[in-house]
Amino acid sequence: MSAIDEVTARPTAWTEARVVEVDRPTADTVRLRLEPDERQRHRPGQHHLVRLRAPDGYTAQRSYSLASDPDDPLLELLVEKLPDGEVSEFLAEVLEVGDVLEVRGPLGRWFAWDTTTPALCLVGGTGVVPAVSMQRAALRLGRTDLLRVVAVGRAPGHLPYAEELAAAGASIAWTRANVDGRRAGAPTAEEVTPLLAGVDVAFVCGSARFASYAETLLQECGLPPDAIRVERFGPTG
C-alpha cells in the first residue's frame, strides 16, 4: 500500500473548515476555498461532505468533489446553485469569507486516480471538478502523458475551469457553440477513440443524462465496461 493509500484508508471524521476564498466563475456556480482544522491528504477524484447546521439542530449535507491538488493545504470545492437547493443556495448566496463549515472527507476511493495508471476523463458541466484535481496532480508530478481530459460544456462562459483545463491540454467540446473550427455538439467516437490509445481506466462525471451518453460512447469506442468509472449527479447530488 502506498503512502497516499495509507492516508486515504483512514476513517474520516467531521471537522471544521474556515472559508478563505469565495468567487463565482460562472453565473450559477460558486468556488470555495476552505482551510480545515485537519487536512487529510486525498486522491484526485475524491469528494468531501459539507454539513449545514441550523440553530434548532436541523442538519443538511451534500457531497462535493475536490478540485484541489493533493498537495494543496486548502480544500477547493465548486458548488452549482440549484433551484430550491437548501445547501447550494446557502453556499452560493449567504456564505462569506470567515464563515465556518462542517466537512468530512476525503471519501470515494473507487472514483479516484492513483496518478500512475493511464487514464481518460470524459466530464461535463460541474462534473469537470474531479478532472481538475487529477490534472493539477498530473502537472505537479510531471505525469501529464498519463492523463487525457475531454470536458463538455454548453458554450464559452458556461463551463467552470475551462481555461485552466484547456491550457493544460484538455480538449473542450461545446454543445451549443461553434468554436475554433469545431461544430457544436457532443463529443463523437471519431474524436474520443484516438484518445483511448493506451488508456486503462476512464472517469465519467456529470449529470445523469451526460453520464449515460458518455458511458455508452466509451463502450462504442472499444473501452471495456469494467474500465469505466461513472459518477453521476442529479438535482440533489
C-alpha positions in Angstrom: 0.0 0.0 0.0 1.4 3.4 -1.0 1.7 6.4 1.4 -1.3 8.1 -0.3 -3.4 4.9 0.1 -2.5 4.6 3.7 -3.7 8.2 4.3 -7.0 7.8 2.4 -7.7 4.5 4.0 -8.0 6.1 7.5 -11.5 6.7 8.8 -12.7 10.2 8.4 -14.5 12.3 11.0 -16.4 15.6 10.8 -14.1 18.6 11.3 -14.5 22.4 10.8 -13.2 24.4 7.9 -12.9 28.2 7.6 -13.9 29.9 4.3 -10.9 31.8 3.0 -12.0 32.5 -0.6 -15.3 32.8 -2.4 -15.7 33.6 -6.1 -18.2 32.9 -8.8 -16.6 31.6 -12.0 -20.0 31.3 -13.8 -23.4 32.7 -13.3 -24.7 29.6 -11.5 -21.6 28.3 -9.6 -19.5 29.4 -6.6 -16.0 28.3 -5.9 -15.0 27.9 -2.3 -11.5 27.6 -0.8 -11.6 26.2 2.8 -8.9 25.9 5.4 -9.8 22.8 7.5 -8.8 22.2 11.1 -7.4 18.9 9.9 -6.4 18.4 6.3 -6.2 14.8 5.3 -4.5 14.1 2.0 -6.8 13.0 -0.7 -6.6 11.2 -4.0 -7.6 13.1 -7.1 -11.3 12.3 -7.8 -12.4 12.0 -4.2 -15.0 14.2 -2.5 -16.0 15.8 0.8 -19.3 16.1 2.6 -20.4 19.6 3.7 -22.9 19.8 6.5 -25.0 22.8 7.5 -26.5 23.0 10.9 -29.5 25.3 11.9 -29.9 26.8 15.3 -32.7 24.3 16.0 -30.4 21.4 15.4 -31.6 20.5 11.9 -28.8 19.5 9.6 -28.5 19.1 5.8 -25.4 17.8 4.0 -24.3 17.4 0.4 -21.3 15.8 -1.3 -18.9 17.9 -3.4 -15.9 16.8 -5.4 -12.5 18.3 -4.7 -10.7 20.4 -7.3 -7.6 20.7 -5.1 -4.3 19.1 -5.9 -3.5 16.7 -3.0 -0.6 18.9 -2.1 -2.8 22.0 -1.7 -3.3 22.8 2.0 -6.8 24.1 1.2 -9.9 22.3 0.1 -11.3 23.7 -3.1 -15.0 22.9 -3.9 -17.2 24.1 -6.7 -20.9 24.4 -5.9 -23.7 24.6 -8.5 -26.6 26.7 -7.3 -29.7 24.5 -7.8 -33.3 25.8 -7.7 -34.7 25.2 -4.2 -31.3 23.6 -3.1 -31.2 24.2 0.6 -27.4 23.6 0.8 -26.3 25.0 -2.6 -28.4 28.2 -2.2 -26.8 28.9 1.2 -23.3 28.3 0.0 -23.8 30.4 -3.2 -25.8 33.3 -1.7 -25.1 33.5 2.1 -21.7 32.1 2.8 -18.9 34.6 3.4 -15.2 34.6 3.9 -14.5 33.8 7.6 -17.6 31.6 8.0 -17.0 28.1 9.3 -18.4 24.9 7.8 -18.5 21.3 9.0 -16.8 19.0 6.5 -15.9 15.3 6.3 -13.6 13.5 3.9 -11.9 12.5 1.8 -14.4 9.9 0.6 -14.9 7.8 -2.5 -11.8 5.7 -3.1 -13.4 3.9 -6.2 -13.6 7.1 -8.2 -10.1 8.2 -7.6 -7.0 8.3 -9.8 -3.8 6.8 -8.5 -1.6 9.2 -10.6 0.2 6.2 -12.2 -2.5 4.5 -14.3 -3.0 5.9 -17.9 -6.5 7.4 -17.7 -9.1 9.4 -19.7 -11.6 11.8 -18.1 -14.8 12.5 -20.0 -16.6 15.1 -17.9 -19.4 17.6 -18.4 -20.6 20.7 -16.7 -19.7 20.9 -13.0 -18.6 17.3 -13.4 -15.3 18.7 -14.5 -14.2 19.2 -10.9 -12.6 15.8 -10.2 -10.8 16.1 -13.6 -9.3 19.4 -12.4 -7.9 17.7 -9.3 -6.5 15.0 -11.5 -5.0 17.4 -14.0 -3.4 19.5 -11.3 -1.8 16.4 -9.7 -0.6 15.3 -13.1 1.0 18.7 -13.8 2.8 18.8 -10.4 4.1 15.2 -10.8 5.1 15.6 -14.4 2.7 12.9 -15.5 0.5 14.7 -18.0 1.3 12.0 -20.5 -0.8 9.6 -18.3 -4.0 11.7 -18.3 -6.2 12.9 -21.1 -9.2 15.1 -20.4 -12.3 15.8 -22.6 -14.5 18.5 -21.0 -18.0 19.2 -22.3 -19.9 22.5 -21.8 -22.7 24.4 -23.4 -20.7 27.4 -24.6 -17.8 29.6 -23.5 -18.5 31.3 -20.2 -20.7 28.4 -19.0 -18.0 25.8 -18.1 -16.0 26.3 -14.9 -12.3 25.8 -15.1 -12.5 25.8 -18.9 -9.4 28.0 -19.4 -7.3 26.1 -16.9 -8.2 22.8 -18.4 -7.5 23.9 -22.0 -4.2 25.5 -21.0 -3.1 22.1 -19.6 -4.0 20.3 -22.8 -7.6 19.2 -22.3 -10.0 19.0 -25.3 -13.1 21.2 -24.9 -16.3 20.3 -26.7 -19.0 22.9 -26.8 -22.5 21.6 -27.4 -24.1 24.9 -28.4 -21.3 26.9 -29.9 -19.0 26.6 -32.9 -15.5 27.3 -31.7 -12.1 27.0 -33.4 -13.5 25.1 -36.4 -15.3 22.5 -34.3 -19.1 22.4 -34.9 -21.3 22.5 -31.8 -22.2 19.1 -30.5 -21.3 16.4 -28.0 -18.0 14.5 -28.4 -18.1 11.9 -31.1 -16.5 8.5 -31.4 -14.1 9.9 -34.0 -12.9 12.4 -31.5 -12.6 10.2 -28.5 -11.3 6.9 -29.9 -7.7 8.2 -30.6 -7.5 9.5 -27.0 -8.1 6.0 -25.6 -4.9 4.5 -27.0 -3.1 3.0 -24.0 -5.7 4.1 -21.5 -6.5 1.6 -18.8 -9.3 3.5 -17.0 -11.8 6.2 -17.8 -13.6 8.5 -15.4 -17.0 9.9 -16.3 -18.6 12.6 -14.2 -21.6 14.8 -14.9 -25.4 14.8 -14.9 -27.3 11.5 -15.3 -28.1 12.3 -18.9 -24.4 13.2 -19.7 -23.0 10.2 -17.8 -25.3 7.8 -19.7 -24.2 9.3 -23.1 -20.5 9.3 -22.1 -20.5 5.7 -20.8 -22.2 4.4 -24.0 -19.8 6.4 -26.1 -16.7 5.0 -24.4 -18.0 1.4 -24.9 -18.7 2.2 -28.6 -15.1 3.3 -28.8 -14.0 -0.1 -27.6 -13.3 0.5 -23.9 -14.5 -2.4 -21.7 -17.3 -1.6 -19.3 -15.2 -2.7 -16.3 -12.7 0.0 -17.2 -15.2 2.8 -16.9 -15.9 4.5 -13.6 -19.0 6.7 -13.5 -20.0 9.4 -11.0 -23.4 11.0 -11.9 -25.4 13.6 -10.0 -28.9 14.9 -10.1 -30.8 17.8 -8.6 -29.9 16.8 -5.0 -26.4 15.4 -5.8 
